[in-house]
Amino acid sequence: MPTLPDFRLETHFAKWEFSARYHMTASDAESMSLPELLAYASSEDREAFETMWLGYTETFGAPDLREAIAATYAAQRADNILCFAGASEGIFAANSVLLDSDSHAIVVTPNYQSHESLPLAICEATGVPLDPNDNWSLDIDRVSDAIQPNTRLVTINFPHNPTGTILPRDRYDALIELCRKHGIWILHDEIFNGLGPSDAEHLPFISDVYERGLSLGVMSKSYGLPGLRIGWIACQDMQVLSQMERLKHYLSICNSGPSERLSVIALTARDKILARNNTLIDENLPKWDAFFSRFPDLFDWSRPDGSCMAFPRYKGPDGVEAFCKSLVEQAGVLLLPSTIYSSELGETPIDRFRLGFGRKGLDEGLAAMEAHLLKNAG
């Protein structure tokens, strides 16, 4: 088994996520307490949680959990769902099952690091950069040019981490048709689907519209429940699901029983929880608009399409690495410099940073960030 590179984002968070006073780069929506989540439960679901047996659970996931997940899709059944201990396990399983040493993979850049590092640990891979001058969109012709006879997998992520971009529907459809023509699988990281400004138009799930599509989902991001550690992949191909299930025997084996019960409660209340989270985003985005309007010489800002993240440009002479370092060390404000998203597959931006706006407490963080900027300017 190859040695994987250091996971830059997670290493950065391991140092700062729980020590920085203002977490201003979170990619998950505002979470809730156990009593707050249980307030959404029916009497039957609450009793099922409180009286549950704490033994092993089914490797595929509890049947009612898989039914609840399937209900969030347009054309999936419980049999099309395989649960994982978070999204990262699903990413590992999908790449391990679909790729071998003779394969070739295509990934968009920048991206969450495991979408690049895992394919590269198995086979050759080609990066296709998103274009910042085209709203971080994907050039389908560049994907086509990257395809080789042994290309087996294309990995995408919309709403995109870190830019928040949602691919235009016509390009999404064109990508699917291109992959269908060549018999290529699409792993779509859809963990931010449904999250964003209330007027966001999200793409249909890849597993609903493509027979070789794998939809990666999780309770962590759109639902704001990362502590549950429940993720899944939806796929029409039962053989691929079965292969990933057998690989899971070497990984988590099964999910946490209490987390499965709580996830059923959250998924049943899906519309209410997403509305709660998106309302907070609607409240927070204008605050970032106002902040950046006060510092036009330091930042280039444009609103993202979806998710609770954006990727503005920093124009200060010290560079984004020094800016983010001084900000967290001196003001306790945590951001992610774009160097965290560097790629072995090509150039990625070096003058941007990821910020978040899906959590409460933004006003305090913005005040600390502004005071830091004014102090240094003085």
C-alpha positions, 0 to 999 in steps of 0.5 A: 500500500503506497504512503499517502502525502500529508493531508494539508488541510486537515493538518492545518485544522489539527493545529488551529481549528479548536484553538483559533477564537474565530473559525471563519473558514468552516465548510459546514453549516451551523451544527446543533445540540443533541436536544435541538436535533431530537426536537425534530424527532417523531415520538417513534424515532425518539423512542427508537434512539433512546431504547436502541440496542448498542450492538453492531449494525449492518455494513450497508447501513440500517435499512430505514436509514438507507430508505431515508437517504434514498428519499432525498434522490429522485430515482434511487431505492434503498438498495442503491445506497451504501453507508460509510463512516463519513464522506472520506471513507466513501472517497477511499472506497470508490477510488480503490474499487474503480481504479487499478494500476492500469487506469487513468483518472481525471480530477478537477483542480483545485479540490479537496485533496483526497480526490487527487491524492487517492487516484495518484496513489493508484494510477496516473491522473490528469488535472483539469483546472476550473477557470476563475475568469469563467466563474470557476467553471469547467471547460468540457473540451479540456476534459475531453482532451484529457481522456485517454483509452484507459480513463476510468474515472472523472471526479467532480465537486459542485457546489465546489470546495473551495469556490462555491461554484455550481456548474451550469446545467448545460455543461453538466449534461455535456460532461455526462454525455462525454463520459457516457460515450467513453464508458467513464465513471463519474464520482460527484462529491455532492456533499454541499447539495442543497446548501447555499443562498436560498435562490441557489439552483442545484444540479440533479444528483449524478446517480439519478441522471447517469448510470455510471454516476456515484453520488457522494453524500454526508450528514456533515456539510449541508445538514451541519451534523459532522459529529454523526460521521455518517456518509454514503454513496448512491449508485445504480450499479449494484456490483460496484456497491457490493465491491465497496461494501466488501472493502468496507469490511477492512475499514469501519465495518459498520456505522455507529448505531446512535448516529444512524438513529440520529441521521434518520431523524435529521433526514426526515426533517431535511427540508426544515434543517436545510431551510434553517441553514440557508436562512443563516447563509442569507443573513451572513452573505451581506455581511461579507459584501459589506466587509469587502466593500470597505477594503477594495484595495486588498480584496477581490470578492464575488459571491459564490453560487452555493455551499457556505464557502467562497474563495476571494483574492487577497491583493496585499503585498505580503501575500496570502500565506503571511496574511492568513498566518498573521491573522490567526496568530495575532487576531485569532481569525482562522482562514485557509490560504489557497496554498492548502489547495495546491496540486501535483497536477498543475498550477492552482491559485496562490493569492486566494483564501477560503472563507465560510459563512454558514455558522453563527457568530460571524459579526465577532469574527468580522470585527476582529478581522477588520481591527487586525487590518486597520491596525496593520494599515496604521 
